[in-house]
Amino acid sequence: MSLYEERVTSRAFQILLLVPVGIMLAGLYGTYQSEKGFDVMLALTIGVSLVILDAMAIRIEIDERELRIRGLLGLVLRKTVPIENIASFRVGEGWTSCYGVMHFNLPAKGCVAVHQRKGWTVSFTTNHPEKVAEVLSTLGIPREP
């Protein structure tokens, strides 16, 4: 059972990410017309499109065992942090006020940085930072000032 779930998206960011996909599709059409390198361009277009699609949204899930952060598809962008591995967390005002070695960042109201006992600091943006803080505090994880 999940204690917290959220999906963070940004319409402006999604539109911005569609520009490279459009360029790739134009390039794909160009290679199809020239009959040279179409198979390579098709593979690149599919690969880049999957990465871009994965980056269009962030899914945050917290349950009793772990914190999961995933991209839209969860193919490339994903991180799972066991609750017992979290040493502390910090809540920041605004989506640019947190940093970590692994940073999942989309425009949002706030951010949370999770400091692990073993491993890198993981941070992510959220529209409900105080709800995330409440859930993490309920799980016994100390909050940094």
CYANA upper distance limits for C-alpha pairs under 8 A (distance plus 0.5 A):
  1 MET  CA     63 ASP  CA      6.89
  1 MET  CA     64 GLU  CA      8.48
  2 SER  CA     61 GLU  CA      7.23
  2 SER  CA     62 ILE  CA      6.39
  2 SER  CA     63 ASP  CA      5.04
  2 SER  CA     64 GLU  CA      8.11
  3 LEU  CA     61 GLU  CA      8.14
  3 LEU  CA     62 ILE  CA      6.10
  3 LEU  CA     63 ASP  CA      5.47
  3 LEU  CA     64 GLU  CA      7.83
  3 LEU  CA    135 VAL  CA      7.48
  4 TYR  CA     60 ILE  CA      8.17
  4 TYR  CA     61 GLU  CA      6.12
  4 TYR  CA     62 ILE  CA      5.58
  4 TYR  CA     63 ASP  CA      7.37
  4 TYR  CA    132 VAL  CA      7.73
  4 TYR  CA    135 VAL  CA      7.67
  5 GLU  CA     59 ARG  CA      7.83
  5 GLU  CA     60 ILE  CA      6.04
  5 GLU  CA     61 GLU  CA      5.04
  5 GLU  CA     62 ILE  CA      7.09
  6 GLU  CA     59 ARG  CA      6.28
  6 GLU  CA     60 ILE  CA      5.66
  6 GLU  CA     61 GLU  CA      7.19
  6 GLU  CA    126 THR  CA      8.27
  7 ARG  CA     57 ALA  CA      7.24
  7 ARG  CA     58 ILE  CA      6.08
  7 ARG  CA     59 ARG  CA      4.97
  7 ARG  CA     60 ILE  CA      6.80
  8 VAL  CA     57 ALA  CA      6.11
  8 VAL  CA     58 ILE  CA      5.58
  8 VAL  CA     59 ARG  CA      6.96
  8 VAL  CA    106 LEU  CA      7.64
  8 VAL  CA    108 ALA  CA      7.75
  8 VAL  CA    125 THR  CA      8.14
  8 VAL  CA    126 THR  CA      6.85
  8 VAL  CA    127 ASN  CA      7.51
  9 THR  CA     14 GLN  CA      8.37
  9 THR  CA     56 MET  CA      7.14
  9 THR  CA     57 ALA  CA      5.24
  9 THR  CA     58 ILE  CA      7.21
  9 THR  CA    106 LEU  CA      7.35
  9 THR  CA    107 PRO  CA      8.16
 10 SER  CA     14 GLN  CA      6.67
 10 SER  CA     56 MET  CA      8.13
 10 SER  CA     57 ALA  CA      7.98
 10 SER  CA    106 LEU  CA      7.25
 10 SER  CA    107 PRO  CA      6.79
 10 SER  CA    108 ALA  CA      8.45
 11 ARG  CA     15 ILE  CA      6.77
 12 ALA  CA     16 LEU  CA      6.68
 13 PHE  CA     17 LEU  CA      6.65
 13 PHE  CA     56 MET  CA      7.74
 13 PHE  CA    106 LEU  CA      8.29
 14 GLN  CA     18 LEU  CA      6.94
 14 GLN  CA     56 MET  CA      6.11
 15 ILE  CA     19 VAL  CA      7.63
 17 LEU  CA     21 VAL  CA      7.71
 17 LEU  CA     52 ILE  CA      7.06
 17 LEU  CA     56 MET  CA      8.05
 18 LEU  CA     22 GLY  CA      6.72
 19 VAL  CA     23 ILE  CA      6.84
 20 PRO  CA     24 MET  CA      6.58
 21 VAL  CA     25 LEU  CA      6.66
 21 VAL  CA     45 THR  CA      8.02
 21 VAL  CA     48 VAL  CA      8.09
 21 VAL  CA     49 SER  CA      6.62
 21 VAL  CA     52 ILE  CA      8.44
 22 GLY  CA     26 ALA  CA      6.72
 23 ILE  CA     27 GLY  CA      6.70
 24 MET  CA     28 LEU  CA      6.55
 24 MET  CA     45 THR  CA      6.24
 25 LEU  CA     29 TYR  CA      6.69
 25 LEU  CA     45 THR  CA      7.50
 26 ALA  CA     30 GLY  CA      6.68
 27 GLY  CA     31 THR  CA      6.70
 27 GLY  CA     41 MET  CA      7.95
 28 LEU  CA     32 TYR  CA      6.67
 28 LEU  CA     38 PHE  CA      7.18
 28 LEU  CA     41 MET  CA      6.26
 28 LEU  CA     42 LEU  CA      6.84
 28 LEU  CA     45 THR  CA      7.80
 29 TYR  CA     33 GLN  CA      6.72
 30 GLY  CA     34 SER  CA      6.74
 31 THR  CA     35 GLU  CA      6.32
 31 THR  CA     36 LYS  CA      6.23
 31 THR  CA     37 GLY  CA      6.52
 31 THR  CA     38 PHE  CA      5.57
 31 THR  CA     41 MET  CA      7.68
 32 TYR  CA     36 LYS  CA      7.56
 32 TYR  CA     37 GLY  CA      8.41
 32 TYR  CA     38 PHE  CA      5.98
 37 GLY  CA     41 MET  CA      6.73
 38 PHE  CA     42 LEU  CA      6.44
 39 ASP  CA     43 ALA  CA      6.79
 40 VAL  CA     44 LEU  CA      6.75
 41 MET  CA     45 THR  CA      6.45
 42 LEU  CA     46 ILE  CA      6.68
 43 ALA  CA     47 GLY  CA      6.63
 44 LEU  CA     48 VAL  CA      6.46
 45 THR  CA     49 SER  CA      6.37
 46 ILE  CA     50 LEU  CA      6.67
 47 GLY  CA     51 VAL  CA      6.92
 48 VAL  CA     52 ILE  CA      6.61
 49 SER  CA     53 LEU  CA      6.43
 50 LEU  CA     54 ASP  CA      6.54
 51 VAL  CA     55 ALA  CA      6.82
 51 VAL  CA     75 LEU  CA      8.39
 51 VAL  CA     76 VAL  CA      7.11
 52 ILE  CA     56 MET  CA      7.03
 53 LEU  CA     72 LEU  CA      7.26
 53 LEU  CA     73 LEU  CA      7.84
 54 ASP  CA     71 GLY  CA      5.37
 54 ASP  CA     72 LEU  CA      5.09
 54 ASP  CA     73 LEU  CA      5.55
 54 ASP  CA     74 GLY  CA      6.97
 54 ASP  CA     75 LEU  CA      7.36
 54 ASP  CA     76 VAL  CA      7.34
 54 ASP  CA     77 LEU  CA      7.18
 55 ALA  CA     71 GLY  CA      6.09
 55 ALA  CA     72 LEU  CA      7.00
 55 ALA  CA     77 LEU  CA      7.53
 56 MET  CA     71 GLY  CA      7.68
 56 MET  CA     72 LEU  CA      6.81
 57 ALA  CA     71 GLY  CA      6.15
 57 ALA  CA     72 LEU  CA      5.51
 57 ALA  CA    106 LEU  CA      8.13
 58 ILE  CA     69 ILE  CA      7.30
 58 ILE  CA     70 ARG  CA      6.16
 58 ILE  CA     71 GLY  CA      5.22
 58 ILE  CA     72 LEU  CA      6.50
 58 ILE  CA    104 PHE  CA      7.84
 58 ILE  CA    106 LEU  CA      8.22
 59 ARG  CA     68 ARG  CA      8.34
 59 ARG  CA     69 ILE  CA      6.16
 59 ARG  CA     70 ARG  CA      5.56
 59 ARG  CA     71 GLY  CA      6.63
 59 ARG  CA     72 LEU  CA      7.27
 60 ILE  CA     67 LEU  CA      7.96
 60 ILE  CA     68 ARG  CA      6.35
 60 ILE  CA     69 ILE  CA      5.26
 60 ILE  CA     70 ARG  CA      7.15
 61 GLU  CA     67 LEU  CA      6.39
 61 GLU  CA     68 ARG  CA      5.61
 61 GLU  CA     69 ILE  CA      7.05
 62 ILE  CA     66 GLU  CA      6.52
 62 ILE  CA     67 LEU  CA      5.04
 62 ILE  CA     68 ARG  CA      6.81
 62 ILE  CA    135 VAL  CA      8.42
 63 ASP  CA     67 LEU  CA      7.13
 64 GLU  CA     83 ILE  CA      7.70
 64 GLU  CA    139 LEU  CA      7.67
 65 ARG  CA     82 PRO  CA      6.42
 65 ARG  CA     83 ILE  CA      5.99
 65 ARG  CA     84 GLU  CA      8.23
 66 GLU  CA     80 THR  CA      7.12
 66 GLU  CA     81 VAL  CA      6.02
 66 GLU  CA     82 PRO  CA      4.66
 66 GLU  CA     83 ILE  CA      5.32
 67 LEU  CA     80 THR  CA      6.18
 67 LEU  CA     81 VAL  CA      5.60
 67 LEU  CA     82 PRO  CA      6.77
 67 LEU  CA     83 ILE  CA      7.13
 68 ARG  CA     78 ARG  CA      7.92
 68 ARG  CA     79 LYS  CA      6.41
 68 ARG  CA     80 THR  CA      4.96
 68 ARG  CA     81 VAL  CA      6.95
 69 ILE  CA     77 LEU  CA      8.45
 69 ILE  CA     78 ARG  CA      5.99
 69 ILE  CA     79 LYS  CA      5.74
 69 ILE  CA     80 THR  CA      6.85
 69 ILE  CA    104 PHE  CA      8.50
 69 ILE  CA    124 PHE  CA      8.50
 70 ARG  CA     74 GLY  CA      5.47
 70 ARG  CA     77 LEU  CA      6.12
 70 ARG  CA     78 ARG  CA      4.69
 70 ARG  CA     79 LYS  CA      6.97
 71 GLY  CA     75 LEU  CA      7.84
 71 GLY  CA     76 VAL  CA      7.75
 71 GLY  CA     77 LEU  CA      5.38
 71 GLY  CA     78 ARG  CA      6.62
 74 GLY  CA     78 ARG  CA      6.16
 81 VAL  CA     85 ASN  CA      7.31
 81 VAL  CA     86 ILE  CA      7.80
 82 PRO  CA     86 ILE  CA      7.46
 83 ILE  CA    139 LEU  CA      8.39
 85 ASN  CA    116 GLN  CA      6.00
 85 ASN  CA    117 ARG  CA      5.81
 85 ASN  CA    118 LYS  CA      7.13
 86 ILE  CA    114 VAL  CA      7.16
 86 ILE  CA    115 HIS  CA      6.45
 86 ILE  CA    116 GLN  CA      4.90
 86 ILE  CA    117 ARG  CA      6.36
 86 ILE  CA    141 ILE  CA      7.48
 87 ALA  CA    114 VAL  CA      8.24
 87 ALA  CA    115 HIS  CA      6.13
 87 ALA  CA    116 GLN  CA      5.65
 87 ALA  CA    117 ARG  CA      5.68
 87 ALA  CA    141 ILE  CA      7.28
 87 ALA  CA    142 PRO  CA      7.78
 88 SER  CA    114 VAL  CA      6.67
 88 SER  CA    115 HIS  CA      5.83
 88 SER  CA    116 GLN  CA      7.63
 88 SER  CA    141 ILE  CA      6.19
 88 SER  CA    142 PRO  CA      5.50
 88 SER  CA    143 ARG  CA      6.16
 88 SER  CA    144 GLU  CA      7.06
 89 PHE  CA    112 VAL  CA      7.34
 89 PHE  CA    113 ALA  CA      6.00
 89 PHE  CA    114 VAL  CA      4.91
 89 PHE  CA    115 HIS  CA      6.26
 89 PHE  CA    141 ILE  CA      7.82
 89 PHE  CA    142 PRO  CA      7.18
 89 PHE  CA    143 ARG  CA      5.62
 89 PHE  CA    144 GLU  CA      6.41
 90 ARG  CA    112 VAL  CA      6.16
 90 ARG  CA    113 ALA  CA      5.65
 90 ARG  CA    114 VAL  CA      7.12
 90 ARG  CA    143 ARG  CA      6.35
 90 ARG  CA    144 GLU  CA      5.60
 90 ARG  CA    145 PRO  CA      7.34
 91 VAL  CA     98 CYS  CA      8.30
 91 VAL  CA    110 GLY  CA      7.86
 91 VAL  CA    111 CYS  CA      6.36
 91 VAL  CA    112 VAL  CA      5.06
 91 VAL  CA    113 ALA  CA      6.98
 91 VAL  CA    129 PRO  CA      7.03
 91 VAL  CA    130 GLU  CA      8.20
 91 VAL  CA    133 ALA  CA      7.60
 91 VAL  CA    144 GLU  CA      8.42
 92 GLY  CA     97 SER  CA      5.97
 92 GLY  CA     98 CYS  CA      6.45
 92 GLY  CA    110 GLY  CA      6.20
 92 GLY  CA    111 CYS  CA      5.61
 92 GLY  CA    112 VAL  CA      6.62
 92 GLY  CA    113 ALA  CA      8.39
 92 GLY  CA    129 PRO  CA      8.33
 93 GLU  CA     97 SER  CA      6.75
 93 GLU  CA    109 LYS  CA      7.53
 93 GLU  CA    110 GLY  CA      5.33
 93 GLU  CA    111 CYS  CA      7.17
 94 GLY  CA    108 ALA  CA      7.33
 94 GLY  CA    109 LYS  CA      5.64
 94 GLY  CA    110 GLY  CA      4.69
 94 GLY  CA    111 CYS  CA      7.01
 95 TRP  CA    105 ASN  CA      7.71
 95 TRP  CA    106 LEU  CA      7.67
 95 TRP  CA    107 PRO  CA      6.25
 95 TRP  CA    108 ALA  CA      5.76
 95 TRP  CA    109 LYS  CA      6.39
 95 TRP  CA    110 GLY  CA      5.21
 95 TRP  CA    111 CYS  CA      5.85
 95 TRP  CA    125 THR  CA      6.10
 95 TRP  CA    126 THR  CA      8.08
 96 THR  CA    110 GLY  CA      8.39
 96 THR  CA    111 CYS  CA      8.07
 97 SER  CA    110 GLY  CA      8.26
 97 SER  CA    111 CYS  CA      7.46
 98 CYS  CA    111 CYS  CA      6.46
 98 CYS  CA    112 VAL  CA      7.10
 98 CYS  CA    113 ALA  CA      6.56
 98 CYS  CA    123 SER  CA      6.96
 98 CYS  CA    124 PHE  CA      8.21
 99 TYR  CA    103 HIS  CA      6.80
 99 TYR  CA    113 ALA  CA      7.25
 99 TYR  CA    122 VAL  CA      8.26
 99 TYR  CA    123 SER  CA      6.44
100 GLY  CA    113 ALA  CA      7.23
100 GLY  CA    120 TRP  CA      7.82
100 GLY  CA    121 THR  CA      5.34
100 GLY  CA    122 VAL  CA      5.55
100 GLY  CA    123 SER  CA      5.77
101 VAL  CA    120 TRP  CA      6.34
101 VAL  CA    121 THR  CA      6.06
101 VAL  CA    122 VAL  CA      6.70
101 VAL  CA    123 SER  CA      8.41
102 MET  CA    120 TRP  CA      7.62
102 MET  CA    121 THR  CA      7.06
102 MET  CA    122 VAL  CA      5.34
102 MET  CA    123 SER  CA      6.85
103 HIS  CA    122 VAL  CA      6.38
103 HIS  CA    123 SER  CA      5.29
103 HIS  CA    124 PHE  CA      6.20
104 PHE  CA    123 SER  CA      6.72
104 PHE  CA    124 PHE  CA      5.03
104 PHE  CA    125 THR  CA      7.05
105 ASN  CA    124 PHE  CA      6.21
105 ASN  CA    125 THR  CA      5.94
106 LEU  CA    125 THR  CA      6.71
107 PRO  CA    125 THR  CA      7.77
108 ALA  CA    125 THR  CA      6.46
108 ALA  CA    126 THR  CA      6.08
108 ALA  CA    127 ASN  CA      5.64
109 LYS  CA    125 THR  CA      8.07
109 LYS  CA    126 THR  CA      6.78
109 LYS  CA    127 ASN  CA      5.17
109 LYS  CA    128 HIS  CA      7.54
109 LYS  CA    129 PRO  CA      8.07
110 GLY  CA    125 THR  CA      6.27
110 GLY  CA    126 THR  CA      5.93
110 GLY  CA    127 ASN  CA      6.47
110 GLY  CA    128 HIS  CA      7.53
110 GLY  CA    129 PRO  CA      6.07
111 CYS  CA    123 SER  CA      7.52
111 CYS  CA    124 PHE  CA      6.07
111 CYS  CA    125 THR  CA      4.54
111 CYS  CA    126 THR  CA      5.93
111 CYS  CA    127 ASN  CA      8.46
111 CYS  CA    129 PRO  CA      6.61
112 VAL  CA    123 SER  CA      6.00
112 VAL  CA    124 PHE  CA      6.09
112 VAL  CA    125 THR  CA      6.84
112 VAL  CA    126 THR  CA      7.91
112 VAL  CA    129 PRO  CA      7.14
112 VAL  CA    132 VAL  CA      8.42
112 VAL  CA    133 ALA  CA      8.48
113 ALA  CA    121 THR  CA      7.29
113 ALA  CA    122 VAL  CA      6.26
113 ALA  CA    123 SER  CA      4.53
113 ALA  CA    124 PHE  CA      7.10
114 VAL  CA    121 THR  CA      6.20
114 VAL  CA    122 VAL  CA      5.69
114 VAL  CA    123 SER  CA      6.39
115 HIS  CA    120 TRP  CA      7.57
115 HIS  CA    121 THR  CA      5.17
115 HIS  CA    122 VAL  CA      7.13
116 GLN  CA    120 TRP  CA      6.77
116 GLN  CA    121 THR  CA      6.46
116 GLN  CA    122 VAL  CA      8.33
128 HIS  CA    132 VAL  CA      7.05
129 PRO  CA    133 ALA  CA      6.65
130 GLU  CA    134 GLU  CA      6.52
131 LYS  CA    135 VAL  CA      6.79
132 VAL  CA    136 LEU  CA      6.69
133 ALA  CA    137 SER  CA      6.46
133 ALA  CA    143 ARG  CA      8.18
134 GLU  CA    138 THR  CA      6.57
135 VAL  CA    139 LEU  CA      6.90
136 LEU  CA    140 GLY  CA      7.20
136 LEU  CA    141 ILE  CA      6.16
137 SER  CA    141 ILE  CA      5.61
137 SER  CA    142 PRO  CA      6.82
137 SER  CA    143 ARG  CA      7.52
